[in-house]
Amino acid sequence: MRFLRNLKETLFYDFPNFIRNIWKFRKALWRHHSWDYAGTLEFIEIGVSDISKNIENRSNEVAESRLKKVKKMNRAVEILTNIREDRYFDLVEAEMGRRYNTDKIKFVESEDYPSYYELIDFDTKEEKEFNSRYFKRVRELEEAEWFELWQILCGQDYTKFNPDADWEEQFDGSGIKCWWN
């Protein structure tokens, strides 16, 4: 009897779920390589996005805490997309009003070693200063988002919650361990 129940669960629940997951994660499976973390981030992005949609549309949890979770999940997906697609240059360009200039960086044949080329930067002092600020801001933004992502995934320290205050007011929706229905 137990064998038949296990067979039924496998055929009617587990196997269709396996096929759905292959389809859902097909792009991440295709792009995953043992030498690169981008595929792993894509798995997390797809999984969190899927959980977010299900909790937002199908959950029977009260809206107050459910919507906080969905908001944090959507922010995590946004950060993961920024990291995977390296959107920080575009974000900083929108913030600073212009993009760094690469037109004045040229490969020039070396005088000392024929058939060798040197990368020469012909930028003015002002352009070099702007590029330095630009790349510094790109790095700051990227580091801040990595930190925010791990804060969202780790969640709050519930031991520091005030037991006399309302839990819903203290809970911010973060913490992958609480993202379930």
C-alpha positions, 0 to 999 in steps of 0.5 A: 500500500505504501509503495502504491502511495509513493508511486502515485506521489512520484508520478503525479506530483514529483515528476511534473514538478521536476519537469516544471522546474527544468522549464523554469530554470532552463536559462540558468541551467544553460548558463551555469558553469563551474568557473562563474557565479552568474549562473548561480545568481540566476538560479537564486533570482528565478527562485526568489522571483517565483516565490514572490509571485506565488506569495503575492498572488496565492498566499493566504497570509495577512496582507501586512506581513505578506506585502513586506515579504514581497517587497523585499523579495522584489528588491532582492531580484532587482539587485540580483539582476543588477549584479548579473547584468552589470547595470552599475555603469548605466545607473551611475551614468543616469546619476552623474549625467554622463558616461566616462569617455573611452575615446581617448584611450588608444593602443599605440605601437611601442617605440621600444619594442616594435610590433608591441602595443601600449595602452595610452590614455590621452584624457585631460586632467579633468576627464581623469578626475571625472573617470576616477569619481565615476568608477569609484561611484560604480564600485560603491554602488555595487558594494552597497547592493551586495551588502543590501542583498545579503542583509535581505537574505539573512533577515533581521535578528529576531532576538533583538525584537521588543517583546512588548511592541507589535511584531508586525511593526518590527518585521520588515519582510527580510529573511529567506527563512521566513519566505514561505506560505 
